[in-house]
Amino acid sequence: MKIIIKNYTNILYWIAMVALVIWFAYSKGWILTNFKSVTAKQAYTLIQNDENITILDVRSIEEFKSHHVIGAKLIPLSKLETNLNKLKYDKNKNILVYCQTGRRSISASRILENNGFTPLNIEGGIIAMSHVGFEMVK
């Protein structure tokens, strides 16, 4: 009986570990994505060379007020699905999506992609963007 319980415990442990790895990879946007991620430097280059881009900030209102990229639209992640109509004119554009560190923007990119938009998630968020020349409003 002890051998069966020990084997059962080992199996549960490994199932939990595999689930954790899958969740981590999913939350980082490494698996099950149909959108692209770009570095902050690539995003900066895109903005400099393409006028057909929308910049979307999915942080909170307070974070946006403290500092944000010039020209960015604010739609907090928690309100994105109910406010997609604010982006209806941007459906034919690439949408650069950013948050503070890049986690919320992955969730936002999934929502946008599922609703027919073309999101480009900015890896590292506004923290990475502040190191490559993005102009900020403070």
C-alpha positions as CSV (number, residue, x, y, z in Angstrom):
1,M,0.0,0.0,0.0
2,K,2.9,2.4,0.8
3,I,4.4,1.8,-2.6
4,I,1.1,2.7,-4.4
5,I,0.7,5.9,-2.3
6,K,4.4,6.9,-3.0
7,N,4.0,6.3,-6.7
8,Y,0.7,8.3,-6.7
9,T,2.4,11.2,-4.9
10,N,5.3,11.1,-7.5
11,I,2.8,11.2,-10.4
12,L,0.9,14.1,-8.9
13,Y,4.2,16.0,-8.3
14,W,5.2,15.6,-11.9
15,I,1.8,16.5,-13.2
16,A,1.9,19.7,-11.1
17,M,5.4,20.5,-12.4
18,V,4.4,20.0,-16.0
19,A,1.3,22.1,-15.5
20,L,3.4,24.9,-13.9
21,V,5.8,24.9,-16.9
22,I,3.0,25.0,-19.4
23,W,1.3,27.9,-17.4
24,F,4.6,29.8,-17.3
25,A,5.2,29.3,-21.1
26,Y,1.6,30.4,-21.8
27,S,1.8,33.5,-19.6
28,K,5.1,34.5,-21.3
29,G,3.5,34.1,-24.7
30,W,5.9,31.4,-25.7
31,I,3.2,28.9,-26.6
32,L,-0.4,29.0,-28.1
33,T,0.0,32.5,-29.6
34,N,-0.9,33.8,-33.1
35,F,0.6,37.2,-32.5
36,K,4.2,38.4,-32.8
37,S,6.3,39.9,-30.0
38,V,8.9,42.5,-30.8
39,T,11.7,44.0,-28.7
40,A,11.4,47.6,-27.6
41,K,14.1,48.5,-30.1
42,Q,12.2,46.9,-33.0
43,A,9.0,48.7,-31.8
44,Y,10.9,52.0,-31.9
45,T,12.1,51.3,-35.4
46,L,8.6,50.4,-36.5
47,I,7.2,53.7,-35.1
48,Q,9.9,55.7,-36.9
49,N,9.3,54.0,-40.3
50,D,5.6,53.3,-40.4
51,E,2.7,55.7,-39.8
52,N,0.2,52.9,-40.0
53,I,0.7,51.9,-36.3
54,T,-1.3,52.4,-33.2
55,I,0.3,52.3,-29.8
56,L,-1.8,50.8,-27.0
57,D,-1.1,51.1,-23.3
58,V,-3.0,48.5,-21.3
59,R,-1.8,49.6,-17.9
60,S,-4.0,51.2,-15.2
61,I,-5.1,54.8,-15.4
62,E,-2.8,55.7,-12.5
63,E,0.2,54.1,-14.3
64,F,-0.7,55.9,-17.5
65,K,-0.9,59.3,-15.7
66,S,2.5,58.8,-14.1
67,H,4.2,58.3,-17.5
68,H,3.3,56.9,-20.9
69,V,4.6,56.9,-24.5
70,I,3.7,60.0,-26.5
71,G,0.7,59.2,-28.7
72,A,-0.4,56.0,-26.9
73,K,-4.0,55.2,-26.4
74,L,-5.0,53.9,-23.0
75,I,-7.4,51.0,-22.6
76,P,-6.6,49.1,-19.3
77,L,-6.5,45.4,-19.8
78,S,-9.4,44.9,-17.4
79,K,-11.6,47.0,-19.8
80,L,-10.1,46.0,-23.1
81,E,-12.8,43.4,-24.2
82,T,-15.6,45.8,-23.5
83,N,-13.9,48.7,-25.3
84,L,-12.7,47.1,-28.5
85,N,-14.9,49.6,-30.3
86,K,-12.4,52.3,-29.5
87,L,-10.0,50.5,-31.8
88,K,-12.4,49.9,-34.6
89,Y,-10.5,52.3,-36.9
90,D,-7.2,50.5,-36.1
91,K,-8.3,47.1,-37.3
92,N,-6.1,47.4,-40.5
93,K,-3.1,48.7,-38.5
94,N,-0.5,47.0,-36.5
95,I,-1.1,47.7,-32.8
96,L,1.9,47.9,-30.6
97,V,0.8,46.8,-27.2
98,Y,2.6,47.5,-24.0
99,C,2.2,47.4,-20.2
100,Q,4.8,47.8,-17.4
101,T,6.8,44.7,-17.9
102,G,5.2,42.7,-20.8
103,R,2.8,40.3,-19.0
104,R,-0.5,42.2,-19.3
105,S,0.3,43.1,-22.9
106,I,0.5,39.4,-23.7
107,S,-3.0,38.9,-22.3
108,A,-4.2,42.0,-24.3
109,S,-2.5,40.7,-27.5
110,R,-4.4,37.5,-27.1
111,I,-7.7,39.4,-26.8
112,L,-6.9,41.6,-29.7
113,E,-5.8,38.7,-31.9
114,N,-9.0,36.8,-31.1
115,N,-11.0,39.8,-32.2
116,G,-9.4,40.3,-35.6
117,F,-6.7,42.8,-34.8
118,T,-3.0,42.6,-35.5
119,P,-1.2,43.1,-32.2
120,L,2.6,43.3,-31.7
121,N,3.4,42.7,-28.1
122,I,6.4,44.8,-26.9
123,E,8.6,42.5,-24.8
124,G,9.7,44.1,-21.5
125,G,7.0,46.8,-21.6
126,I,7.5,50.4,-20.9
127,I,10.6,49.6,-18.8
128,A,12.4,48.3,-21.8
129,M,10.9,51.1,-24.0
130,S,12.4,53.8,-21.7
131,H,15.9,52.5,-22.5
132,V,15.7,52.7,-26.3
133,G,14.6,56.3,-27.0
134,F,10.8,56.3,-26.7
135,E,9.5,59.8,-25.8
136,M,7.5,59.7,-22.6
137,V,4.9,62.0,-21.1
138,K,5.4,62.5,-17.4
